[in-house]
Amino acid sequence: MAALTLAACQPNQNATDNDAIADSALSAERTKTIESLAGVPMQTLATFDPQEIKQGGDTGVTITSSESYSKPSSNLSASRKGSFFIGNAFFKQPWVIAPASTDSRDGLGALFNVAACQSCHVKDGRGHAPMTSVDDADSLLIRLAMPATTDEQREQLRNSLIEKVAHPMYGGQLQDRGIQGVPAEARIAVTWNDKPVTFADGHVETLRAPTFKLTNPGYGDFDEQMMVSPRVALPMIGLGLLEQIPDADIKAQADSEDKNNDGIRGTFNWVMDPQTGKTALGRFGWKAGQTKLLTQNQSAFNEDMGLTSRIRPVESCTPLQTACLNATTGADNQGDGKSPVEVSDEVAKFVEFYTRNLAVPHRRDADNELVLAGKKRFYDMGCQSCHTPRYQLPKTDDDHLEQHGQVIYPYTDLLLHDMGDDLADRTIAGKLPPKSAQVEFLANSYQWRTPALWGIGLAQTVDPQATFLHDGRARTLMEAVLWHGGEAQKQQQKVLKLDKQGRAELNAFLKSL
């Protein structure tokens, strides 16, 4: 029986003396782009900016509790709040196996990961990896992909006509639960190994490297070349604001050929929109594989919960999984002459509205001396090379009223970056795939979309078990920083030169977001 062994390596900790902390890693071109997007000079961004307290603009809220991620946009009108709370109900409450008396919520499975959105996004927050080998992976899932083997597959991937080459038996996502009579695909287990990293002053930070395993395969052995990607759930705040960032603003930051010679090769993902059948810019998910919230939500309904919708009308069973295909569904006729589905357009719109309007909490202590010193270090080390601080959102011809015209501070470029071998996904045999192997449209196993940093300082207030990075390996923000490699290796090396005071300053800034 083949089993996944995904063991992480120890981060490179050989700091070089010629990388002075005060030196900015930004090229003149990158500085100009950031300032153009922000509408203010870099000096304003790097110092105290009272406007940045409202990092989600007028949509934001002042709250520092376990409910910090669960409040509606503060500029949401009373007449629109009903849609938010209806969407919240469908997000929180579990779906059940069909047939059931709760007709609007039946159809779970037949293969699935969780029964409710909230099971992954606990209190609308980020997920965590299993703590031990016997814990359930409720807020972490495993994405799968096979290498292209034909010219037709390679051409389809090159033109974003398909997301990936799915495994013929296990598909594109491992589903570790099944309804009665339908075997789960496998069980996810993880063990941890300590990886000490030493700072220039001798301080040791002990990271943990995961080894993921897939055991008890329900449909035969795994292929050794199958590529496997563990991913924890992302936080739900501010997604409507990220959706409002113009495509042109994201594309303007791309530099896949590193023409400005700064070592950063941000590239945008170009994906197939399952609603329109056309290719478009990707911005949501760990590899920017989704174009907009509506498709992101319905893809999660389908792959995580086994629910069909107009955008994803086919059950998440592979053609070889006959028990899954023959299981009873909860699909209802929608009165449009098309095939029945389980998630109606009405439910989909309520959930979309809800996910679009989860507010970003305001910053805390933004004018604190320690926080401002950490902010200066963040900018001096060039972290804003990928974590673009500020955008000015347009007013568009749609009903996204709360997001129109906001000035926001998400700290992301929404681009893909090669984060190095340590953070790269492996094959099920534990080997690094070739960088030419696409696993999610144009993205390979080494590339990750820059996550937004807003609200990150409250992640463990919302859920004490919350962890960081795509596979949840980082227990603290400093651990997450130290795992940075690849395009961010230069910044990681500068962090390793920080003394105790410098580390406290950087951490204080990140915790204030």
N, C-alpha and C positions, 0 to 999 in steps of 0.2 A: 504493500500500500504506500503510495507516494504521499508525503505530507509536506506542507509548506514550512520552511525554516527561514525566516526573515530576520537575520541578526544584523544589528547596526554596528558600525565600526566606531572607534574612538575619534572624536574631532581632532584635527590637526591643531597643535598648540604651540608651534614654533613661531613666536612673534619676532618680527624684524625691527631693528632699531631705527631704520630710516622712515618708519611710518609714524610721524609725530601726531599725537592726538589732535592737536590744534589745526592740522592741515585738513581742509575740506576735500572730500573725494569727488566733488562735483566738477564736471566740465563746464565751460562757459555756456555751451549749448543747453545742457541740462538745467542749469540755473535759470536761463532765459525761459525755458519751457515751464518750469515750476512757477516762476513769477507771473508768466502770462496766464496760466490757469488760475492762480490765486488772486490776481489783480492787485497784489501788493508786493513790495520788494522782499528779498530773502531776509534782510535784517529785521523786518517787522515780524516775519514768521518765526524767527529764531529767538525772539525776546518775548516779553509779556504782551499778549494781544487780548484785551478784554473781550473781544468778539468771540475768541476761541473757547471761552467758558461754555458757550452754547455750541458745542461741537456738532450737534445735529440741527443747527439753525433754530428757527421758531418752532420746529416740531419737537424739540427736546424737552426733557423733564428733569426736575430736581428731586432726586430720590437716591438713597444709599442703603437699600434693604434687599432682601431676597426677591423682591418684586421689581427690581431695578430694570429688568429687561421686558417686563410684561405690560407696560402702560401704553395707551394709545398716543398718537401724535398730539401734542398739547394744543395745536391749532386746528384740531378736528372739530368741526361744527357739531352741535347737538343732533342735527338731522342726519348726520352720517355715522354717529357712534353706534347706532343699532346694527349696521352692517359689520362693524368691527367686532362687536360682542357675539354676533351669530357666527362669524368666522372663527372666533376664539373657541366657541363651543365645539365646532367640528375639528379644530386643531387639537383640543385637549381630550375629548372623549374617545374611548376605544371603539373600533369597528369590531363586528362580530361575524362569526361564521354563518353563511347562508344555509338554509332559509331561517329567518328569524322574524319575530314580530316587529322589531325595530327596522322597518323596511328601508329607511333612508341611510342606515349604517351597516347593512349586512353585505357580505361578499368578501370578507377577509380571506387572503390566501388565494389559491390553495398553498402556495409557498410564499413565505414572507419573513421579514426580520422583526418587525414590531407591529402592534395593533393600533397604535396612536402616534401622531406626530410628536406629541409631548413626551413620549417614551424616549425618543432620541434627544430632543431639544428640551431638556428638563428646565421648566420655568422659562422657556424660550432662550435658554442659554446654550453653551457649548457642551459637547459630550466629553467622555473620558474613556480611556482604554480599560479593559478588565484589570483589576488589581492583581489577581492571581490566576493560575491555570484553571481554577474551578469556577471562577466568576462568569456570569453571562455577559455577552457583548451587546447589551441593550442599546448603547449609544455609539457603537462603532460597527461598521460594516466592511465588507471586503469586496472591492471591485476586481473584475477579472478581464483579461484580454489575451488573445493568442497572436503570435507573430503572423504577418501576412506571408502567404506561401505562393500566391499566384500573381501574375501581372494585373489581373482584373482587381484583386483586392488592393494591391499597392496603388493602382490608379484611383480607386474609390476613396482610399484614405487620403491621398494627396489632394484630392478635390473636395474633401469633407462631405462626400456623399454618404458615408457611413461613419458612425461614431468609432467603431472598433471592429476587429474580427473577434466575434464572440466564440466562446468554447461551445462545440456542438452539443454537449450534454449539460454543462453547468451554466451556459449563457454568459452574460456580462456582469452579473453581480451574484455573489454567493448569498443564498437565503437559508439561514440556519434554523428555521422553524417551518413546520408544515401542519396542516389540519389533520384530523384523524384519517388514517388510511393513505396519507401522502407523506413519504419519508422526507425529512429535512435533508438539505444537500450536504451539510457537514456541520461540525462544531468548531467554533473559533476558540483557541486557547492562546495564552501569552505567558511567557516567563521573562524575567528582567535580570540584567547583568549590570553591575556597577561599572562606571567608566569615569575615573577621576580626571579632572582637568586642572592644571596648575596655572595660576596667574603669575605675572612677573614678580609680585611681592611675596610669593610663596603660598598665598591663600589657595586652598584646594576646594573646588566645587565638584561634588560627585553627581554625575549624570547617570541616567539609567538607559540602557539600550535594550529594546524589545526583541524577543524572538517569538514570532507568531507561528502558530501551527494550525493546520486544518486537519481534524481527526474525524473518524467515523463517516467517511464519504458514503452518501446514500445512493449514488448512481455510478459506481465504478471508480477506479483509480484516476487520479489527476495526471495530466500530461506534464512532464518535467519542464517543458518550455512555456507553460502557462504563466503569464505575468499577473502578479497579485498585489493589490494596493489597499492596505488598511486605512480607513478614514473615519475620524470621529465627526460627530455632528457639529456644524458651525452655528454660532449665535445668530439669532433672528433679527436683531436690532438694526435699524437704518437701511434695510434692504431696498425700500422704495426710493430712498435718496440715492443709493448707488445705481439704481435702475435709471434715474433721471440724468446721470452724467452722460453728456453727448458722446456718441461713438467717436467723433472727431477728436475729442479731448483725450480719449484713451489711445487712439491710434497715433496721436501726435507725440506720445511718449515712447513709442516702440523704437527700438534700435537693435534689431536682431543681428545686424552685421557689426555692431560696436563701432560705428563710424566716428564716434567722438572719443574713442580710445580710453574709456573710463572703466572698462572691464565689465560693464553691465550690459546685458544683451536681452532686455525685455522684449517679448514678442506677444502679440495678441493671438488668442485662439479663434479660429474661424470654423463655425459649427453649423450643423443642419438644424434649422428650426422645425420641430415636429408639427407645429401648428400651420405654418405657411408652406412647408416643403421647400423652402429656399435657404441658402446659406446666409449667415449673419454673424456679427461679432458676439463672442461668448464673454460672459462676465461673472456668472454665478457658479459656485462649487469650487472645490479645491484645485481643479484644473481648468476653471472657466469654461466648462462644457455646456452651460445652459445660457440661452440668450436673454431670458426675462423671467419674472417671477411666476407667471402663469404656467410656463412649460417646466420650470424647476419644480413647482409644487406637484404638477400632475405626473411628472416622471418619478418623484418620490412616492406618490400614492401607488404608482404601478410597481416599481421595483422594490420598495421597502415594505409595502403592505399588500401587494397583489391585487390592487384595485384598478379597474378599467375606467376610462373617461373618453371624451370625444377626441382629445389630443393623443392619448395612449389607449386605443380601443382593444388591444390584444392582451390577453392574460400573460403574465410574466412566467410562462412555462416554455421550455424548449420543446421542439417537435418530438424529441425522444422521451420526454417525461409524460408518459401516458396517464398515470394516476392523477397528475396535476391537471392535464387537459380534460380529463373526464369528470373532474370534481364539480359539484353543484356551485353555481355562481349566484351572486346577488344582483345581476344585471337587470335593469328595468328599462322598459320602452320609454324613450324620451319624447315621443310624439313628433319626431322630425323625419320619419321614414328611414332612419339609419339603424344600424344594429344596436341592441340594448347595451347599456353600460352601467357601472356601479356608482360612479361619481358624476352626478348631474352637473350641467353647466352652471346652474344656480349655486350649488354647493361650491364648485370650483371658484366662482367669482367672489363668494363670501370669504373663502380662505385666502384668495389673492389679496383682497382688500385688507384683511387682517395682517398678512405678512408684509404688506406695503406700508403699514402704519404703526409698526412697533417702534416706539420712540427710543432715541439714543439718550442716555442719561447725561446731564451736564457734567463737566469736569469739576473736580474738587481740588482746592488748594492750588489753583493755577498760578497764583501770584506768590506762592511760597518760595523763599530763598533757595531751599534745597531743590525744589522742583524745577525752578528756573535754571539752576546750575546744571541739573540733569538734562534739561532741554537743550542747553548750549552744547553739552557733550554729544547728544543725539545728532545735532546738526553738524558739529565739527567733525564727527566721525563719518558723516556722509550717509547716515541711515535713510535720509529723505531721497536718496538716489532711487529707491524703490517705493518707500512709504511716502508717496506724494501727500503733502499735508492738507491742502485747501483747494476747493473747487467752488465756482460760482454757477449755480444751476439755472437753466433757462426756464422760461414759461413756455409750455408747449400746448398744442391743440389736443388736449385730452382731459380726463377727469381726475388727474393726479394733483388735485388742488393743493394739498398740504405740502407737496414737494416743490411746487413752482417757485422759482426765484430765490431759493434758499442758498445761503453761504454755509458750506459745511467743511468739517475737518476730519475726514475719515482715515488719513494716513495710509493710502493705498494707491497704486497705479493701475490695479486690476489687470496687470500683465503677468505672463508666465516668465519665471526665471529658473535657471538651472541652479539648484541649491546644493549640488555636489553629491558625491557617492554615498556619504553617510545618511542622507535623507532620501536617497533614491529607493524606489520600490525594487523588489527582487522577483525572480521567477520562483515557482514553487520549489525548485531545487536549491534555492538560496543564492543564485547567481545574478549578477548585474546584467540586465538586458542591454543590447546595443542601443545607442542613442537614436539610431534610425528607426527603431520600433515604436510606432505610434500606438498609444493606449487609450486616448480619448480625443478623437478628432486629430488636431495637429500636435497635441501635447505628448511628450514621451515620459518615461518613468522618472526622469530627473527633474522635471519642471513642475513648479507649483505656482499658483496664482498668489500674488501678494495679499495677505489677509488685511482687512481693515483693523486698525488698532483701537478705534473709539470704543469706550466701554470696557476695555480689557482689564482695567484695574478693579472692576467690580465682578469679574467672572467667578471668583471663588466666594464672593458674598452671595451671589445668586445660587450657586451650587458648589459646596465645599469640595466636591469630588472632581470639579472641572479641571481639565489638563490642557496643554497647549501643543501646537504643531499638529500636522495632519493625522498622525497616528497616536496622539496623546502621550508621547513619551516624556514631554517636559512637564514637571510638576510646578515649576516656578517660571516667572518671566525671564530671569537670568539664565536658567537652563535652556529656555527656548532660544535666547540670543546666542548662547555658546554652541548650539547645534548648527548655526548658520555656516554654510560652506559654499563652494562653487562661486557664483557671482558675488556673494556676500562674504567671501573669505577675508578680504582686506578689512572690512569693518569688524569682523570677529577678532582678527588679530589686534586691532586697536583696543577692543574691549578687554582683551587679556592683559593689556598694559595698565588698566585702571587699578589704582590703589583702593583701599577700603572706603575712603571718602568718595572717590569717583564712582565706585560701584553703588554706594548708597544714593548718590545723586541721580544716576541713570535709573535705578529702580524706582526712586520717588517720582520721577517724571512719568515713567510708564504706568505706575499705579494711579497717577492722577488722571489718566485718560479715561 
